[in-house]
Amino acid sequence: MRAAMVLWLVPVAVYGAEPRSPEDAWPASWKRIGPVETAAIGGLGLGALLLEVVVKAPSNARWDSPILFDDSARNALRAGSATGRSRAATASDF
């Protein structure tokens, strides 16, 4: 009985609702997407698709050397003495 009532009321409610225009649903203070944004989104999507399809990942990773500034950062942050390394080990426990 309830199912029949719902199946009867839902179409009636939808039919009786006033149609809304896109202007009613979109807040007036929000900027609409323009052609520049549309082109940028399409370009990013196309670029991602091309990267996925065209560019193949190497079969073996090549991690035999540090990247960017790893060596410099490691050397700058490394403690120079055994005492300094011991203090750093103790401090990292907290």
Backbone as XML, in Angstrom:
<?xml version="1.0"?>
<chain id="A" units="angstrom">
  <residue number="1" name="MET">
    <atom name="N" x="0.814" y="-1.188" z="0.000"/>
    <atom name="CA" x="0.000" y="0.000" z="0.000"/>
    <atom name="C" x="0.865" y="1.263" z="0.000"/>
  </residue>
  <residue number="2" name="ARG">
    <atom name="N" x="1.906" y="1.263" z="0.864"/>
    <atom name="CA" x="2.794" y="2.422" z="0.911"/>
    <atom name="C" x="3.522" y="2.619" z="-0.408"/>
  </residue>
  <residue number="3" name="ALA">
    <atom name="N" x="3.971" y="1.513" z="-0.977"/>
    <atom name="CA" x="4.699" y="1.612" z="-2.245"/>
    <atom name="C" x="3.809" y="2.207" z="-3.326"/>
  </residue>
  <residue number="4" name="ALA">
    <atom name="N" x="2.558" y="1.796" z="-3.358"/>
    <atom name="CA" x="1.632" y="2.344" z="-4.354"/>
    <atom name="C" x="1.408" y="3.830" z="-4.118"/>
  </residue>
  <residue number="5" name="MET">
    <atom name="N" x="1.331" y="4.229" z="-2.847"/>
    <atom name="CA" x="1.131" y="5.640" z="-2.514"/>
    <atom name="C" x="2.342" y="6.465" z="-2.944"/>
  </residue>
  <residue number="6" name="VAL">
    <atom name="N" x="3.531" y="5.949" z="-2.674"/>
    <atom name="CA" x="4.758" y="6.654" z="-3.063"/>
    <atom name="C" x="4.854" y="6.739" z="-4.578"/>
  </residue>
  <residue number="7" name="LEU">
    <atom name="N" x="4.577" y="5.636" z="-5.258"/>
    <atom name="CA" x="4.647" y="5.638" z="-6.717"/>
    <atom name="C" x="3.627" y="6.586" z="-7.334"/>
  </residue>
  <residue number="8" name="TRP">
    <atom name="N" x="2.556" y="6.879" z="-6.619"/>
    <atom name="CA" x="1.565" y="7.815" z="-7.128"/>
    <atom name="C" x="1.931" y="9.256" z="-6.777"/>
  </residue>
  <residue number="9" name="LEU">
    <atom name="N" x="2.489" y="9.478" z="-5.581"/>
    <atom name="CA" x="2.775" y="10.836" z="-5.122"/>
    <atom name="C" x="4.027" y="11.442" z="-5.753"/>
  </residue>
  <residue number="10" name="VAL">
    <atom name="N" x="5.046" y="10.649" z="-5.988"/>
    <atom name="CA" x="6.301" y="11.192" z="-6.523"/>
    <atom name="C" x="6.099" y="11.827" z="-7.892"/>
  </residue>
  <residue number="11" name="PRO">
    <atom name="N" x="5.483" y="11.153" z="-8.856"/>
    <atom name="CA" x="5.278" y="11.821" z="-10.148"/>
    <atom name="C" x="4.390" y="13.056" z="-10.039"/>
  </residue>
  <residue number="12" name="VAL">
    <atom name="N" x="3.401" y="13.020" z="-9.153"/>
    <atom name="CA" x="2.527" y="14.178" z="-8.978"/>
    <atom name="C" x="3.328" y="15.352" z="-8.426"/>
  </residue>
  <residue number="13" name="ALA">
    <atom name="N" x="4.193" y="15.092" z="-7.456"/>
    <atom name="CA" x="5.004" y="16.154" z="-6.862"/>
    <atom name="C" x="5.996" y="16.714" z="-7.869"/>
  </residue>
  <residue number="14" name="VAL">
    <atom name="N" x="6.607" y="15.847" z="-8.653"/>
    <atom name="CA" x="7.569" y="16.304" z="-9.657"/>
    <atom name="C" x="6.865" y="17.101" z="-10.736"/>
  </residue>
  <residue number="15" name="TYR">
    <atom name="N" x="5.700" y="16.657" z="-11.150"/>
    <atom name="CA" x="4.958" y="17.358" z="-12.199"/>
    <atom name="C" x="4.499" y="18.729" z="-11.715"/>
  </residue>
  <residue number="16" name="GLY">
    <atom name="N" x="4.139" y="18.816" z="-10.450"/>
    <atom name="CA" x="3.642" y="20.065" z="-9.904"/>
    <atom name="C" x="4.737" y="21.064" z="-9.557"/>
  </residue>
  <residue number="17" name="ALA">
    <atom name="N" x="5.973" y="20.629" z="-9.511"/>
    <atom name="CA" x="7.067" y="21.539" z="-9.162"/>
    <atom name="C" x="7.298" y="22.536" z="-10.289"/>
  </residue>
  <residue number="18" name="GLU">
    <atom name="N" x="7.679" y="23.743" z="-9.899"/>
    <atom name="CA" x="7.966" y="24.760" z="-10.907"/>
    <atom name="C" x="9.328" y="24.487" z="-11.530"/>
  </residue>
  <residue number="19" name="PRO">
    <atom name="N" x="9.437" y="24.628" z="-12.826"/>
    <atom name="CA" x="10.745" y="24.429" z="-13.453"/>
    <atom name="C" x="11.700" y="25.537" z="-13.025"/>
  </residue>
  <residue number="20" name="ARG">
    <atom name="N" x="12.949" y="25.163" z="-12.800"/>
    <atom name="CA" x="13.964" y="26.126" z="-12.384"/>
    <atom name="C" x="14.928" y="26.355" z="-13.527"/>
  </residue>
  <residue number="21" name="SER">
    <atom name="N" x="15.271" y="27.574" z="-13.711"/>
    <atom name="CA" x="16.258" y="27.900" z="-14.741"/>
    <atom name="C" x="17.647" y="27.795" z="-14.129"/>
  </residue>
  <residue number="22" name="PRO">
    <atom name="N" x="18.680" y="27.643" z="-14.945"/>
    <atom name="CA" x="20.048" y="27.586" z="-14.409"/>
    <atom name="C" x="20.415" y="28.846" z="-13.627"/>
  </residue>
  <residue number="23" name="GLU">
    <atom name="N" x="19.828" y="29.986" z="-13.972"/>
    <atom name="CA" x="20.125" y="31.222" z="-13.258"/>
    <atom name="C" x="19.618" y="31.167" z="-11.818"/>
  </residue>
  <residue number="24" name="ASP">
    <atom name="N" x="18.529" y="30.429" z="-11.591"/>
    <atom name="CA" x="17.994" y="30.305" z="-10.239"/>
    <atom name="C" x="18.871" y="29.413" z="-9.366"/>
  </residue>
  <residue number="25" name="ALA">
    <atom name="N" x="19.474" y="28.415" z="-9.953"/>
    <atom name="CA" x="20.249" y="27.448" z="-9.191"/>
    <atom name="C" x="21.672" y="27.922" z="-8.918"/>
  </residue>
  <residue number="26" name="TRP">
    <atom name="N" x="22.208" y="28.808" z="-9.741"/>
    <atom name="CA" x="23.596" y="29.246" z="-9.616"/>
    <atom name="C" x="23.639" y="30.550" z="-8.830"/>
  </residue>
  <residue number="27" name="PRO">
    <atom name="N" x="24.414" y="30.628" z="-7.725"/>
    <atom name="CA" x="24.492" y="31.876" z="-6.958"/>
    <atom name="C" x="25.007" y="33.026" z="-7.826"/>
  </residue>
  <residue number="28" name="ALA">
    <atom name="N" x="24.392" y="34.176" z="-7.699"/>
    <atom name="CA" x="24.741" y="35.325" z="-8.538"/>
    <atom name="C" x="26.155" y="35.821" z="-8.272"/>
  </residue>
  <residue number="29" name="SER">
    <atom name="N" x="26.670" y="35.603" z="-7.059"/>
    <atom name="CA" x="28.009" y="36.099" z="-6.729"/>
    <atom name="C" x="29.118" y="35.209" z="-7.285"/>
  </residue>
  <residue number="30" name="TRP">
    <atom name="N" x="28.797" y="34.017" z="-7.751"/>
    <atom name="CA" x="29.804" y="33.110" z="-8.295"/>
    <atom name="C" x="30.012" y="33.393" z="-9.769"/>
  </residue>
  <residue number="31" name="LYS">
    <atom name="N" x="31.278" y="33.418" z="-10.160"/>
    <atom name="CA" x="31.606" y="33.637" z="-11.566"/>
    <atom name="C" x="31.347" y="32.346" z="-12.350"/>
  </residue>
  <residue number="32" name="ARG">
    <atom name="N" x="30.787" y="32.498" z="-13.527"/>
    <atom name="CA" x="30.545" y="31.332" z="-14.380"/>
    <atom name="C" x="31.827" y="30.950" z="-15.108"/>
  </residue>
  <residue number="33" name="ILE">
    <atom name="N" x="31.893" y="29.701" z="-15.521"/>
    <atom name="CA" x="33.056" y="29.214" z="-16.258"/>
    <atom name="C" x="32.982" y="29.747" z="-17.679"/>
  </residue>
  <residue number="34" name="GLY">
    <atom name="N" x="34.075" y="30.355" z="-18.105"/>
    <atom name="CA" x="34.116" y="30.945" z="-19.435"/>
    <atom name="C" x="34.884" y="30.084" z="-20.415"/>
  </residue>
  <residue number="35" name="PRO">
    <atom name="N" x="35.099" y="30.587" z="-21.621"/>
    <atom name="CA" x="35.805" y="29.813" z="-22.642"/>
    <atom name="C" x="37.262" y="29.543" z="-22.282"/>
  </residue>
  <residue number="36" name="VAL">
    <atom name="N" x="37.903" y="30.475" z="-21.574"/>
    <atom name="CA" x="39.310" y="30.265" z="-21.194"/>
    <atom name="C" x="39.416" y="29.103" z="-20.215"/>
  </residue>
  <residue number="37" name="GLU">
    <atom name="N" x="38.550" y="29.088" z="-19.213"/>
    <atom name="CA" x="38.579" y="27.996" z="-18.242"/>
    <atom name="C" x="38.221" y="26.663" z="-18.891"/>
  </residue>
  <residue number="38" name="THR">
    <atom name="N" x="37.251" y="26.695" z="-19.804"/>
    <atom name="CA" x="36.854" y="25.479" z="-20.506"/>
    <atom name="C" x="38.011" y="24.924" z="-21.320"/>
  </residue>
  <residue number="39" name="ALA">
    <atom name="N" x="38.733" y="25.808" z="-22.016"/>
    <atom name="CA" x="39.890" y="25.370" z="-22.803"/>
    <atom name="C" x="40.988" y="24.831" z="-21.895"/>
  </residue>
  <residue number="40" name="ALA">
    <atom name="N" x="41.207" y="25.477" z="-20.745"/>
    <atom name="CA" x="42.238" y="25.005" z="-19.815"/>
    <atom name="C" x="41.897" y="23.623" z="-19.270"/>
  </residue>
  <residue number="41" name="ILE">
    <atom name="N" x="40.648" y="23.414" z="-18.897"/>
    <atom name="CA" x="40.226" y="22.107" z="-18.384"/>
    <atom name="C" x="40.356" y="21.043" z="-19.470"/>
  </residue>
  <residue number="42" name="GLY">
    <atom name="N" x="39.938" y="21.369" z="-20.684"/>
    <atom name="CA" x="40.077" y="20.422" z="-21.796"/>
    <atom name="C" x="41.533" y="20.110" z="-22.093"/>
  </residue>
  <residue number="43" name="GLY">
    <atom name="N" x="42.395" y="21.138" z="-22.067"/>
    <atom name="CA" x="43.822" y="20.922" z="-22.311"/>
    <atom name="C" x="44.465" y="20.056" z="-21.247"/>
  </residue>
  <residue number="44" name="LEU">
    <atom name="N" x="44.109" y="20.297" z="-19.986"/>
    <atom name="CA" x="44.647" y="19.466" z="-18.906"/>
    <atom name="C" x="44.169" y="18.023" z="-19.026"/>
  </residue>
  <residue number="45" name="GLY">
    <atom name="N" x="42.908" y="17.848" z="-19.364"/>
    <atom name="CA" x="42.386" y="16.492" z="-19.548"/>
    <atom name="C" x="43.056" y="15.777" z="-20.703"/>
  </residue>
  <residue number="46" name="LEU">
    <atom name="N" x="43.234" y="16.497" z="-21.815"/>
    <atom name="CA" x="43.901" y="15.909" z="-22.974"/>
    <atom name="C" x="45.353" y="15.578" z="-22.655"/>
  </residue>
  <residue number="47" name="GLY">
    <atom name="N" x="46.027" y="16.481" z="-21.935"/>
    <atom name="CA" x="47.413" y="16.221" z="-21.545"/>
    <atom name="C" x="47.536" y="15.000" z="-20.652"/>
  </residue>
  <residue number="48" name="ALA">
    <atom name="N" x="46.626" y="14.866" z="-19.690"/>
    <atom name="CA" x="46.647" y="13.697" z="-18.810"/>
    <atom name="C" x="46.390" y="12.418" z="-19.592"/>
  </residue>
  <residue number="49" name="LEU">
    <atom name="N" x="45.462" y="12.475" z="-20.528"/>
    <atom name="CA" x="45.172" y="11.304" z="-21.356"/>
    <atom name="C" x="46.374" y="10.928" z="-22.217"/>
  </residue>
  <residue number="50" name="LEU">
    <atom name="N" x="47.015" y="11.921" z="-22.828"/>
    <atom name="CA" x="48.196" y="11.646" z="-23.647"/>
    <atom name="C" x="49.337" y="11.075" z="-22.810"/>
  </residue>
  <residue number="51" name="LEU">
    <atom name="N" x="49.546" y="11.616" z="-21.609"/>
    <atom name="CA" x="50.584" y="11.065" z="-20.737"/>
    <atom name="C" x="50.300" y="9.612" z="-20.389"/>
  </residue>
  <residue number="52" name="GLU">
    <atom name="N" x="49.047" y="9.312" z="-20.170"/>
    <atom name="CA" x="48.677" y="7.942" z="-19.807"/>
    <atom name="C" x="48.855" y="6.980" z="-20.973"/>
  </residue>
  <residue number="53" name="VAL">
    <atom name="N" x="48.529" y="7.418" z="-22.175"/>
    <atom name="CA" x="48.525" y="6.529" z="-23.333"/>
    <atom name="C" x="49.871" y="6.506" z="-24.047"/>
  </residue>
  <residue number="54" name="VAL">
    <atom name="N" x="50.497" y="7.660" z="-24.225"/>
    <atom name="CA" x="51.681" y="7.761" z="-25.075"/>
    <atom name="C" x="52.977" y="7.503" z="-24.313"/>
  </residue>
  <residue number="55" name="VAL">
    <atom name="N" x="53.140" y="8.113" z="-23.151"/>
    <atom name="CA" x="54.405" y="8.019" z="-22.418"/>
    <atom name="C" x="54.434" y="6.711" z="-21.644"/>
  </residue>
  <residue number="56" name="LYS">
    <atom name="N" x="55.465" y="5.927" z="-21.876"/>
    <atom name="CA" x="55.615" y="4.650" z="-21.186"/>
    <atom name="C" x="56.629" y="4.786" z="-20.057"/>
  </residue>
  <residue number="57" name="ALA">
    <atom name="N" x="56.302" y="4.223" z="-18.914"/>
    <atom name="CA" x="57.205" y="4.252" z="-17.771"/>
    <atom name="C" x="58.362" y="3.293" z="-18.020"/>
  </residue>
  <residue number="58" name="PRO">
    <atom name="N" x="59.550" y="3.613" z="-17.500"/>
    <atom name="CA" x="60.673" y="2.694" z="-17.676"/>
    <atom name="C" x="60.414" y="1.384" z="-16.926"/>
  </residue>
  <residue number="59" name="SER">
    <atom name="N" x="60.944" y="0.303" z="-17.457"/>
    <atom name="CA" x="60.716" y="-0.994" z="-16.818"/>
    <atom name="C" x="61.506" y="-1.120" z="-15.521"/>
  </residue>
  <residue number="60" name="ASN">
    <atom name="N" x="62.677" y="-0.498" z="-15.466"/>
    <atom name="CA" x="63.497" y="-0.519" z="-14.253"/>
    <atom name="C" x="63.698" y="0.909" z="-13.768"/>
  </residue>
  <residue number="61" name="ALA">
    <atom name="N" x="63.407" y="1.136" z="-12.499"/>
    <atom name="CA" x="63.614" y="2.466" z="-11.932"/>
    <atom name="C" x="65.110" y="2.734" z="-11.802"/>
  </residue>
  <residue number="62" name="ARG">
    <atom name="N" x="65.496" y="3.990" z="-11.975"/>
    <atom name="CA" x="66.909" y="4.350" z="-11.897"/>
    <atom name="C" x="67.111" y="5.289" z="-10.710"/>
  </residue>
  <residue number="63" name="TRP">
    <atom name="N" x="67.316" y="4.712" z="-9.555"/>
    <atom name="CA" x="67.530" y="5.490" z="-8.348"/>
    <atom name="C" x="68.966" y="5.324" z="-7.871"/>
  </residue>
  <residue number="64" name="ASP">
    <atom name="N" x="69.916" y="5.503" z="-8.764"/>
    <atom name="CA" x="71.313" y="5.332" z="-8.371"/>
    <atom name="C" x="71.980" y="6.646" z="-7.981"/>
  </residue>
  <residue number="65" name="SER">
    <atom name="N" x="71.264" y="7.744" z="-8.047"/>
    <atom name="CA" x="71.827" y="9.031" z="-7.627"/>
    <atom name="C" x="70.715" y="9.863" z="-6.991"/>
  </residue>
  <residue number="66" name="PRO">
    <atom name="N" x="71.085" y="10.756" z="-6.069"/>
    <atom name="CA" x="70.063" y="11.583" z="-5.426"/>
    <atom name="C" x="69.448" y="12.577" z="-6.404"/>
  </residue>
  <residue number="67" name="ILE">
    <atom name="N" x="68.241" y="13.003" z="-6.102"/>
    <atom name="CA" x="67.560" y="13.956" z="-6.973"/>
    <atom name="C" x="67.575" y="15.345" z="-6.346"/>
  </residue>
  <residue number="68" name="LEU">
    <atom name="N" x="67.503" y="16.346" z="-7.181"/>
    <atom name="CA" x="67.446" y="17.751" z="-6.810"/>
    <atom name="C" x="68.518" y="18.113" z="-5.789"/>
  </residue>
  <residue number="69" name="PHE">
    <atom name="N" x="68.133" y="18.474" z="-4.585"/>
    <atom name="CA" x="69.089" y="18.968" z="-3.593"/>
    <atom name="C" x="69.214" y="18.029" z="-2.398"/>
  </residue>
  <residue number="70" name="ASP">
    <atom name="N" x="68.991" y="16.744" z="-2.588"/>
    <atom name="CA" x="69.050" y="15.795" z="-1.480"/>
    <atom name="C" x="70.415" y="15.779" z="-0.802"/>
  </residue>
  <residue number="71" name="ASP">
    <atom name="N" x="71.487" y="15.703" z="-1.586"/>
    <atom name="CA" x="72.829" y="15.663" z="-0.993"/>
    <atom name="C" x="73.114" y="16.916" z="-0.186"/>
  </residue>
  <residue number="72" name="SER">
    <atom name="N" x="72.793" y="18.070" z="-0.725"/>
    <atom name="CA" x="73.054" y="19.328" z="-0.021"/>
    <atom name="C" x="72.266" y="19.400" z="1.278"/>
  </residue>
  <residue number="73" name="ALA">
    <atom name="N" x="70.995" y="19.041" z="1.242"/>
    <atom name="CA" x="70.170" y="19.075" z="2.448"/>
    <atom name="C" x="70.672" y="18.068" z="3.472"/>
  </residue>
  <residue number="74" name="ARG">
    <atom name="N" x="71.031" y="16.878" z="3.031"/>
    <atom name="CA" x="71.531" y="15.862" z="3.948"/>
    <atom name="C" x="72.822" y="16.318" z="4.607"/>
  </residue>
  <residue number="75" name="ASN">
    <atom name="N" x="73.731" y="16.895" z="3.827"/>
    <atom name="CA" x="74.998" y="17.365" z="4.384"/>
    <atom name="C" x="74.791" y="18.529" z="5.344"/>
  </residue>
  <residue number="76" name="ALA">
    <atom name="N" x="73.849" y="19.416" z="5.052"/>
    <atom name="CA" x="73.605" y="20.562" z="5.926"/>
    <atom name="C" x="72.945" y="20.138" z="7.234"/>
  </residue>
  <residue number="77" name="LEU">
    <atom name="N" x="72.113" y="19.116" z="7.197"/>
    <atom name="CA" x="71.382" y="18.702" z="8.389"/>
    <atom name="C" x="72.088" y="17.615" z="9.199"/>
  </residue>
  <residue number="78" name="ARG">
    <atom name="N" x="73.099" y="16.998" z="8.643"/>
    <atom name="CA" x="73.787" y="15.904" z="9.325"/>
    <atom name="C" x="74.653" y="16.444" z="10.457"/>
  </residue>
  <residue number="79" name="ALA">
    <atom name="N" x="74.592" y="15.790" z="11.608"/>
    <atom name="CA" x="75.450" y="16.158" z="12.735"/>
    <atom name="C" x="76.873" y="15.718" z="12.429"/>
  </residue>
  <residue number="80" name="GLY">
    <atom name="N" x="77.825" y="16.575" z="12.777"/>
    <atom name="CA" x="79.217" y="16.300" z="12.429"/>
    <atom name="C" x="79.934" y="15.376" z="13.391"/>
  </residue>
  <residue number="81" name="SER">
    <atom name="N" x="79.403" y="15.175" z="14.585"/>
    <atom name="CA" x="80.108" y="14.352" z="15.570"/>
    <atom name="C" x="79.188" y="13.248" z="16.084"/>
  </residue>
  <residue number="82" name="ALA">
    <atom name="N" x="79.807" y="12.287" z="16.758"/>
    <atom name="CA" x="79.031" y="11.189" z="17.337"/>
    <atom name="C" x="78.116" y="11.711" z="18.438"/>
  </residue>
  <residue number="83" name="THR">
    <atom name="N" x="78.584" y="12.704" z="19.185"/>
    <atom name="CA" x="77.762" y="13.289" z="20.246"/>
    <atom name="C" x="76.528" y="13.970" z="19.652"/>
  </residue>
  <residue number="84" name="GLY">
    <atom name="N" x="76.721" y="14.693" z="18.568"/>
    <atom name="CA" x="75.598" y="15.355" z="17.906"/>
    <atom name="C" x="74.586" y="14.355" z="17.377"/>
  </residue>
  <residue number="85" name="ARG">
    <atom name="N" x="75.071" y="13.258" z="16.804"/>
    <atom name="CA" x="74.160" y="12.227" z="16.305"/>
    <atom name="C" x="73.411" y="11.555" z="17.452"/>
  </residue>
  <residue number="86" name="SER">
    <atom name="N" x="74.093" y="11.375" z="18.590"/>
    <atom name="CA" x="73.450" y="10.786" z="19.761"/>
    <atom name="C" x="72.356" y="11.710" z="20.293"/>
  </residue>
  <residue number="87" name="ARG">
    <atom name="N" x="72.638" y="13.014" z="20.334"/>
    <atom name="CA" x="71.627" y="13.979" z="20.785"/>
    <atom name="C" x="70.426" y="13.989" z="19.832"/>
  </residue>
  <residue number="88" name="ALA">
    <atom name="N" x="70.704" y="13.913" z="18.546"/>
    <atom name="CA" x="69.618" y="13.889" z="17.562"/>
    <atom name="C" x="68.780" y="12.623" z="17.721"/>
  </residue>
  <residue number="89" name="ALA">
    <atom name="N" x="69.429" y="11.495" z="17.990"/>
    <atom name="CA" x="68.702" y="10.242" z="18.193"/>
    <atom name="C" x="67.816" y="10.326" z="19.423"/>
  </residue>
  <residue number="90" name="THR">
    <atom name="N" x="68.340" y="10.926" z="20.498"/>
    <atom name="CA" x="67.551" y="11.084" z="21.722"/>
    <atom name="C" x="66.382" y="12.034" z="21.487"/>
  </residue>
  <residue number="91" name="ALA">
    <atom name="N" x="66.633" y="13.150" z="20.791"/>
    <atom name="CA" x="65.577" y="14.133" z="20.537"/>
    <atom name="C" x="64.487" y="13.548" z="19.645"/>
  </residue>
  <residue number="92" name="SER">
    <atom name="N" x="64.847" y="12.668" z="18.731"/>
    <atom name="CA" x="63.843" y="12.109" z="17.822"/>
    <atom name="C" x="62.941" y="11.092" z="18.509"/>
  </residue>
  <residue number="93" name="ASP">
    <atom name="N" x="63.320" y="10.650" z="19.702"/>
    <atom name="CA" x="62.483" y="9.708" z="20.443"/>
    <atom name="C" x="61.262" y="10.380" z="21.064"/>
  </residue>
  <residue number="94" name="PHE">
    <atom name="N" x="61.290" y="11.704" z="21.172"/>
    <atom name="CA" x="60.183" y="12.421" z="21.818"/>
    <atom name="C" x="59.150" y="12.820" z="20.852"/>
  </residue>
</chain>
